[in-house]
């Protein structure tokens, strides 16, 4: 029975150290989250390449639509 007391004491010491480490990490994560929320905006960043690509696709669709309308024969009396 005497052997178990030092073993339990060591275990409690290790658990306390682990608890302190977890608490320290949690505090650091909280600080990082606070810094990010303070210095970063909520708006999503738009990559210039993606924006340019979206514009190019829109322009290509518009050109195709205009070409299609130009090649159609008039319908009806109007």
Secondary structure, DSSP 4 states (H G I P E B T S, - for coil): -HHHHHHHHHHHHHHHHHHHHHHHHHHHHHHHHHHHHHHS-SSPP--HHHHHHHHHHHHHHHHHHHHHHHHSPP-S--
